[in-house]
Amino acid sequence: MQPYLALLVLACLVVASTAIGLVLRRSSGRVRGSADDATPRISPADLGVDAVFGSAATLVQFSTSFCGQCPATRRMLGDLAMADGVAHVEVDVTDDIGLAARFRIRQTPTTLLLDAAGRQVARIGGIPRRAELQLSLAALTATA
């Protein structure tokens, strides 16, 4: 291979991987809405945990034992769950591949924001952006 061609290919790979990394970084932690009336309800039994959901909203955090970002997410969601009617439930999917597949968990942490009825209102992949999540929670707690 010609040296100039090899450098051109290398430069294209660097540019492409940088662009992909920037797109992934920009989308990580974003609150993505996903609610409609047809959204199925989620209960603690569906998650395999013995927990009580909040009367206004519930933050369900999917974690694994090897997740480096999960402890920081746990602390943030725990702080947000101190609001009236908001609960935080952590689900470890390290050994439960079926549960991870059922809820389409592709990365940890993944957080689901559930309304008072247990319907998924939003989904966050990665560490949630606190301000965005607070706005979503405020909307739910105001209507409860």
C-alpha positions as CSV (number, residue, x, y, z in Angstrom):
1,M,0.0,0.0,0.0
2,Q,1.2,3.5,-0.8
3,P,2.3,5.5,2.2
4,Y,0.0,8.4,1.3
5,L,-3.0,6.1,0.8
6,A,-2.3,4.5,4.2
7,L,-2.1,7.9,5.9
8,L,-5.4,8.9,4.1
9,V,-7.1,5.8,5.4
10,L,-5.8,6.4,8.9
11,A,-7.0,10.0,8.8
12,C,-10.4,8.9,7.7
13,L,-10.7,6.4,10.5
14,V,-9.6,8.9,13.1
15,V,-12.2,11.5,11.8
16,A,-15.0,8.8,11.7
17,S,-14.3,7.5,15.2
18,T,-14.1,11.0,16.6
19,A,-17.4,11.9,15.1
20,I,-19.1,8.7,16.4
21,G,-17.6,9.3,19.9
22,L,-18.9,12.9,19.9
23,V,-22.4,11.8,18.9
24,L,-22.5,9.1,21.6
25,R,-21.2,11.5,24.2
26,R,-23.8,14.1,23.3
27,S,-26.7,11.6,23.5
28,S,-25.5,9.9,26.8
29,G,-27.5,10.9,29.8
30,R,-30.3,12.6,27.8
31,V,-33.9,12.1,29.1
32,R,-35.8,10.5,26.3
33,G,-39.6,10.6,26.6
34,S,-41.4,7.4,25.8
35,A,-44.9,7.6,27.3
36,D,-48.3,7.1,25.8
37,D,-51.5,5.5,27.0
38,A,-50.5,2.1,25.5
39,T,-47.3,1.9,27.5
40,P,-47.5,-1.2,29.8
41,R,-47.3,-0.7,33.5
42,I,-44.3,-1.9,35.4
43,S,-44.6,-3.3,38.9
44,P,-41.9,-4.3,41.4
45,A,-42.7,-7.9,40.7
46,D,-41.8,-7.3,37.0
47,L,-38.4,-6.1,38.1
48,G,-37.9,-9.0,40.6
49,V,-37.5,-6.7,43.5
50,D,-39.3,-6.2,46.8
51,A,-39.8,-2.4,46.7
52,V,-42.5,0.2,46.9
53,F,-42.9,2.6,44.0
54,G,-43.4,6.3,44.6
55,S,-46.9,7.8,44.7
56,A,-45.9,10.4,42.1
57,A,-42.8,9.0,40.3
58,T,-40.3,6.2,40.5
59,L,-36.7,6.2,39.3
60,V,-35.7,2.6,38.3
61,Q,-31.9,2.2,37.9
62,F,-30.6,-0.8,36.2
63,S,-27.0,-1.6,37.3
64,T,-24.4,-4.2,37.2
65,S,-21.7,-5.2,39.7
66,F,-18.9,-4.1,37.3
67,C,-20.4,-0.7,36.4
68,G,-18.1,2.2,37.2
69,Q,-20.7,4.9,36.8
70,C,-23.5,3.2,38.8
71,P,-22.5,4.4,42.3
72,A,-22.5,8.1,41.2
73,T,-25.9,7.5,39.5
74,R,-27.2,5.8,42.7
75,R,-26.3,8.8,44.8
76,M,-27.8,11.3,42.4
77,L,-31.1,9.3,42.0
78,G,-31.2,8.8,45.8
79,D,-30.9,12.6,46.3
80,L,-33.7,13.2,43.7
81,A,-35.9,10.6,45.4
82,M,-36.0,12.6,48.6
83,A,-38.8,14.7,47.1
84,D,-42.3,13.8,48.2
85,G,-43.8,11.0,46.3
86,V,-40.6,10.0,44.5
87,A,-38.9,6.6,45.0
88,H,-35.6,5.2,43.8
89,V,-35.3,1.4,43.0
90,E,-32.1,-0.2,41.9
91,V,-32.1,-3.4,40.0
92,D,-28.9,-5.4,39.5
93,V,-29.0,-7.2,36.1
94,T,-25.5,-8.7,36.4
95,D,-26.8,-12.3,36.6
96,D,-30.3,-11.8,35.0
97,I,-29.8,-11.6,31.3
98,G,-33.6,-12.2,30.7
99,L,-34.5,-9.1,32.7
100,A,-31.9,-7.1,30.9
101,A,-33.3,-8.3,27.5
102,R,-36.9,-7.7,28.6
103,F,-36.2,-4.0,29.4
104,R,-33.7,-3.6,26.5
105,I,-30.8,-2.7,28.8
106,R,-27.8,-2.1,26.5
107,Q,-25.7,-0.2,29.0
108,T,-25.5,0.5,32.7
109,P,-26.6,2.6,34.2
110,T,-29.9,2.8,32.5
111,T,-32.7,4.7,34.3
112,L,-36.4,4.5,33.7
113,L,-38.7,7.2,35.0
114,L,-42.1,5.8,35.8
115,D,-45.2,7.8,36.6
116,A,-47.6,7.1,39.5
117,A,-49.3,4.3,37.5
118,G,-46.0,2.6,36.8
119,R,-45.8,3.5,33.1
120,Q,-42.5,4.5,31.6
121,V,-42.4,8.2,31.0
122,A,-38.7,8.5,30.1
123,R,-35.5,6.4,29.6
124,I,-32.0,7.6,30.2
125,G,-28.9,5.7,29.1
126,G,-25.8,6.6,31.0
127,I,-25.5,9.0,33.9
128,P,-28.6,11.1,33.9
129,R,-28.3,14.9,33.3
130,R,-29.6,16.1,36.6
131,A,-31.3,19.3,35.4
132,E,-33.2,17.4,32.7
133,L,-34.3,14.7,35.1
134,Q,-35.4,17.3,37.7
135,L,-37.6,19.0,35.1
136,S,-39.2,15.6,34.2
137,L,-39.7,14.8,37.9
138,A,-41.2,18.2,38.6
139,A,-43.8,17.7,35.8
140,L,-44.8,14.4,37.3
141,T,-44.9,15.5,41.0
142,A,-46.9,18.6,40.0
143,T,-49.7,16.5,38.5
144,A,-49.7,14.0,41.3
